[in-house]
């Protein structure tokens, strides 16, 4: 059953939504069986989304004024297209609200934003085991890129890489 347009509201998240967003992030991590990787806090999220230098933005989905899901995104850049893009870091809808068109609405909202802002692409990653999400994204028109793999450096490896960088004189 789809949520009616009068019941669903999509809006940019505001600073007072930080606790709600963090709870949704924790629910996403639980769904992905990655709760142990959530090491951040509401305070950090608030600073990074709403501080002096925001690193990302979020869209909150509400059904009848109740949080139902979110999309967290940031801008990247394509050197080949020489255009900005939108990277969707997280898309999550609480289980009770799934199959009601909310994820579709969030993706469409961001696609519309990407087009309006002259972005050359809108992209995200999906876990290889998440077949329902893969099928959903393909129905939405997304290509699943088989030749690309995510490279990630975190924790001590990130610190080690930073410390091993040669000293380069800046002008």
Secondary structure, 3 states (H helix, E strand, C coil): CCCCCCCEEEEECCHHHHHHHHHHHHHHHHHCCCHHHCCCCHHHHHHHHHCCCCCCEEEEEEECCEEEEEEEEEEEEECCCCEEEEEEEEEEECHHHCCCCHHHHHHHHHHHHHHHCCCCEEEECCCCCCHHHHHHHHHCCCCCCCCCCCCCCCHHHHHHHHHHCCCCCCC
